[in-house]
Amino acid sequence: MPRRPNYDRDDLIERARDLFWQYGWAGTSLKDLEAALQMKPGSFYAAFGSKDALFELALDKYTSDGSARLGALTEKLGPLQALQQFPAHVIANDAAPAKACMLSKTYLELQARGHSLAAKADKNLTQMEAQFAGLFAQAQAQGDIAPRHDPQKLARKYQSDLLGLRVTAERNEADAIAIAADIAEGLTRLSEMA
């Protein structure tokens, strides 16, 4: 009977996510991962198979955590208010290893290299966009957004605004806070019929 591993797999994925998020795929070596996860090479390969396999798990963890945070805001505030609060929420996390979005950082780094993980980052970005579109559609069904708006187009612009906001947050926190407020204010005007 095989021995059970004496580690928390989710905790290891979370630690790897933070390392990859901060330093990127190329900037994170196997030695960095082994040190951060406190694993010997054999244990690392037995647990995850490869750096790329762990990176993919880290991207999924990043995406599911962001989706869950937005879902929790939605339960508390409703769809439109959640969308209004989310920009300030994502840049306010001082414990995050970076302000910029891990998915966009990955896409930009690895698309240029022709690496298959760029497609994974793109898929996860599309998944987040779909969640935004669903919330815009819910807000529209509740009468908070005028019928003339296309929830998919709103989601695409909203995601673009968020990605830009997060780059700005890396550069200047005060500017990012003001931009987050502008994004939220812009969403209040979606109920206007004209």
C-alpha positions as CSV (number, residue, x, y, z in Angstrom):
1,M,0.0,0.0,0.0
2,P,1.5,3.4,-1.0
3,R,2.3,5.9,1.7
4,R,0.2,9.0,1.9
5,P,2.1,12.2,1.3
6,N,2.8,14.2,4.4
7,Y,2.1,17.6,2.8
8,D,-1.0,19.7,2.0
9,R,-1.2,19.7,-1.8
10,D,-3.5,22.8,-1.8
11,D,-1.1,24.7,0.3
12,L,1.8,23.8,-2.0
13,I,-0.1,24.9,-5.0
14,E,-0.9,28.2,-3.3
15,R,2.7,28.8,-2.4
16,A,3.8,28.0,-6.0
17,R,1.1,30.3,-7.3
18,D,2.4,33.2,-5.3
19,L,6.0,32.5,-6.6
20,F,4.9,32.2,-10.2
21,W,2.7,35.3,-9.8
22,Q,5.5,37.4,-8.5
23,Y,8.4,36.2,-10.8
24,G,6.6,34.7,-13.8
25,W,7.3,31.3,-15.5
26,A,10.8,32.0,-16.7
27,G,11.8,33.8,-13.5
28,T,10.9,30.9,-11.3
29,S,13.3,28.0,-11.4
30,L,12.8,24.4,-10.2
31,K,15.3,25.2,-7.4
32,D,13.1,28.2,-6.4
33,L,10.1,25.9,-6.3
34,E,11.8,23.2,-4.3
35,A,13.0,25.8,-1.7
36,A,9.6,27.5,-1.5
37,L,7.7,24.2,-1.2
38,Q,10.4,22.6,0.9
39,M,10.5,19.5,-1.3
40,K,13.3,17.5,-2.7
41,P,13.4,17.0,-6.5
42,G,12.1,13.4,-6.3
43,S,9.2,14.5,-4.1
44,F,8.4,17.4,-6.4
45,Y,8.3,15.3,-9.5
46,A,6.2,12.6,-7.8
47,A,3.7,15.3,-6.6
48,F,3.4,17.5,-9.7
49,G,5.2,15.8,-12.6
50,S,6.8,19.0,-13.9
51,K,7.2,22.8,-13.5
52,D,4.6,23.3,-16.3
53,A,2.1,21.0,-14.7
54,L,2.4,22.9,-11.4
55,F,2.2,26.2,-13.2
56,E,-1.1,25.1,-14.7
57,L,-2.5,24.1,-11.3
58,A,-1.3,27.5,-10.0
59,L,-3.2,29.3,-12.8
60,D,-6.3,27.4,-12.0
61,K,-5.9,28.2,-8.3
62,Y,-5.5,31.9,-9.1
63,T,-8.6,31.8,-11.3
64,S,-10.8,29.9,-8.9
65,D,-9.8,32.2,-6.0
66,G,-10.7,35.3,-8.0
67,S,-13.9,33.8,-9.1
68,A,-14.8,32.9,-5.5
69,R,-14.0,36.4,-4.2
70,L,-16.3,37.9,-6.9
71,G,-19.0,35.3,-6.1
72,A,-18.8,36.2,-2.4
73,L,-19.2,39.9,-3.2
74,T,-22.1,39.1,-5.4
75,E,-23.9,37.1,-2.7
76,K,-23.4,40.0,-0.3
77,L,-24.1,43.0,-2.6
78,G,-25.9,41.8,-5.7
79,P,-24.4,41.7,-9.2
80,L,-24.0,45.4,-10.1
81,Q,-22.7,46.4,-6.7
82,A,-20.3,43.5,-6.8
83,L,-19.0,44.6,-10.2
84,Q,-18.6,48.2,-8.8
85,Q,-16.7,47.0,-5.7
86,F,-14.5,44.4,-7.4
87,P,-11.9,46.9,-9.0
88,A,-11.1,48.4,-5.6
89,H,-11.1,45.0,-4.0
90,V,-8.5,43.5,-6.4
91,I,-6.0,46.3,-5.9
92,A,-6.5,46.5,-2.1
93,N,-5.0,43.1,-1.3
94,D,-1.6,44.0,0.2
95,A,-0.8,40.3,0.9
96,A,-0.8,39.5,-2.9
97,P,2.6,39.0,-4.4
98,A,1.8,41.4,-7.2
99,K,-0.9,43.8,-8.1
100,A,-0.9,42.9,-11.8
101,C,-3.1,40.0,-12.9
102,M,-1.3,36.7,-13.0
103,L,-3.3,35.5,-16.0
104,S,-2.4,38.6,-18.1
105,K,1.2,38.5,-17.0
106,T,1.4,34.8,-18.0
107,Y,-0.3,35.4,-21.3
108,L,2.1,38.2,-22.3
109,E,5.2,36.3,-21.2
110,L,4.4,32.9,-22.7
111,Q,2.6,33.9,-25.9
112,A,5.8,35.6,-27.0
113,R,7.6,32.3,-26.4
114,G,4.9,30.2,-28.2
115,H,4.4,28.3,-24.9
116,S,1.3,26.2,-24.6
117,L,0.6,27.6,-21.1
118,A,-0.3,30.9,-22.8
119,A,-3.4,29.2,-24.2
120,K,-4.3,28.1,-20.6
121,A,-4.0,31.7,-19.4
122,D,-6.1,32.9,-22.3
123,K,-8.8,30.2,-21.5
124,N,-8.8,31.3,-17.8
125,L,-9.2,35.0,-18.9
126,T,-12.1,34.0,-21.0
127,Q,-13.6,32.1,-18.1
128,M,-13.4,35.3,-15.9
129,E,-14.9,37.3,-18.8
130,A,-17.8,34.9,-18.9
131,Q,-18.4,35.4,-15.2
132,F,-18.4,39.2,-15.6
133,A,-20.9,38.8,-18.5
134,G,-23.2,36.7,-16.4
135,L,-23.2,39.3,-13.7
136,F,-23.9,42.1,-16.2
137,A,-26.8,40.0,-17.6
138,Q,-28.2,39.4,-14.0
139,A,-27.9,43.1,-13.3
140,Q,-29.7,43.8,-16.6
141,A,-32.5,41.3,-15.7
142,Q,-32.9,43.1,-12.4
143,G,-33.4,46.5,-14.2
144,D,-30.0,47.9,-13.0
145,I,-28.7,48.1,-16.6
146,A,-30.6,49.4,-19.5
147,P,-31.7,46.9,-22.1
148,R,-29.6,48.6,-24.9
149,H,-26.4,47.3,-23.4
150,D,-24.8,44.0,-24.5
151,P,-23.6,42.1,-21.4
152,Q,-20.8,40.5,-23.4
153,K,-19.4,43.8,-24.6
154,L,-19.7,45.2,-21.1
155,A,-17.8,42.3,-19.7
156,R,-15.0,42.6,-22.3
157,K,-14.5,46.3,-21.6
158,Y,-14.8,45.7,-17.8
159,Q,-12.1,43.1,-18.0
160,S,-9.9,45.3,-20.1
161,D,-10.4,48.1,-17.6
162,L,-9.5,45.8,-14.7
163,L,-6.3,44.6,-16.4
164,G,-5.2,48.2,-17.0
165,L,-6.1,49.1,-13.5
166,R,-3.9,46.3,-12.1
167,V,-0.9,47.4,-14.1
168,T,-1.5,51.0,-12.9
169,A,-1.6,49.6,-9.3
170,E,1.9,48.2,-9.8
171,R,3.1,51.7,-10.7
172,N,1.1,54.1,-8.6
173,E,-1.4,53.1,-5.9
174,A,-3.1,56.5,-5.6
175,D,-3.8,56.6,-9.3
176,A,-5.1,53.1,-9.2
177,I,-7.5,53.9,-6.4
178,A,-8.9,56.9,-8.3
179,I,-9.3,54.7,-11.5
180,A,-11.1,52.0,-9.5
181,A,-13.5,54.7,-8.3
182,D,-14.0,55.9,-11.9
183,I,-14.7,52.3,-13.1
184,A,-17.4,51.9,-10.4
185,E,-18.9,55.3,-11.2
186,G,-19.1,54.4,-14.9
187,L,-21.1,51.3,-14.0
188,T,-23.8,53.5,-12.3
189,R,-24.5,55.2,-15.6
190,L,-25.5,51.9,-17.3
191,S,-29.0,52.2,-16.0
192,E,-29.6,55.4,-18.1
193,M,-32.0,54.7,-20.9
194,A,-30.6,57.3,-23.4
